Amino acid sequence: MTNEANMEKLMTDLKVLTHDAEALMHATAGQAGEKVAELRKRLSEALDSAKDTCRRLEDRAIASAKVADKTIREHPYESIGVAFGVGLLIGVLVGRR
């Protein structure tokens, strides 16, 4: 898996985790007890941390995409050459199997 694919999977997993944690928070809203209150507090803190991490990852992904776009626009022919070379290399490697 590429770094970008790992980042996308992590962001998806974080979003699913936050959705599930919010559902759990709503389901236990009527529960009483000191342990339940402590667990809800810890879950709430973890949920806030996960949301913050997800926002930071999205910001980094957007910034990286902007840098890549700027580089490609500044050097279009070099970008085409690199893409052609990588495609050729992958084609040769796949063709050898």
N, C-alpha and C positions, 0 to 999 in steps of 0.2 A: 504494500500500500504506500502511496505517496504521502508526503507530509500534508498536502492539501486535503487528501481523502481522509486522513486521520483527524485533521482539524474539523472537517465537516461532520464526521461521525461523533466526535467529542461534543460539538455544538448540539447535534441532534439528541445525543444521550442526555446532555444537561437540560435541554428543554423538556424531555420526557420526565426526567427526574423531578424537575421543579413542578411540573403539572401533577405528578403523582403525590408529591409532598404537600402541595396545596390541597389536593383532594383529601389526603389524610388529616390535614389540619382542620378542614371543615367537618369531617366525619367525627372527630374527637372534640368538637367545640363544646358539647354538652357534658363531657366527662368531668368529674370532679376528682380531686385528690392531689396530693403534693407531688407524687411521682409523675402523674400525667401532666401536671403543669410544668414540671422541670423538663420532661421530654418534649413537650410542645415548644418550650422556650429554646431548647437546643436545636430542634428541627427548624424552627423559624430562623435562627442564626445561620444554620447550614444552608437553608434555602436562600437567604439574602446573599450569602457568599457565592453560591452557585450562580445566581442571577448576575452578580457583579463579574464573575469570571466569564460568563457567556457574553456579556456586553463587551468586555475587554477583548475577547477572541474575535468577535465580530468587527470591532474597530480595527484590530490588527489585520484582519483579512481584507477589509476595505482599503486600508492604507497600502497593503501589498499589491492589491489589484491596481490601484492608482499609479503606483510606481512602475509596475509592469506596462501599463497602458502608455505612460509617458515615455518610457524607454523605447517601446515599439514605434511610437509616433515619431520620435526623434531619429531613429535608425531603422527605417522600414526595410531597406534592402538587406541589411545585415540580419535582421530578424527573419526574413524570408529564407536567407541562406542557412541560418542555424536550424530553422524548422525543417528545411529540405535535408540537411545533413543528418539530423536526428532521425527523421523518417526513413532515410536511406539505410542508416545503420540498423534500425529496428527491422526493416525489411530484409536485410542481409542475414541478420541473426535468426529471424523467424524462418527464413527460407532454408537455412542450413539444417534444420531439424528434420 
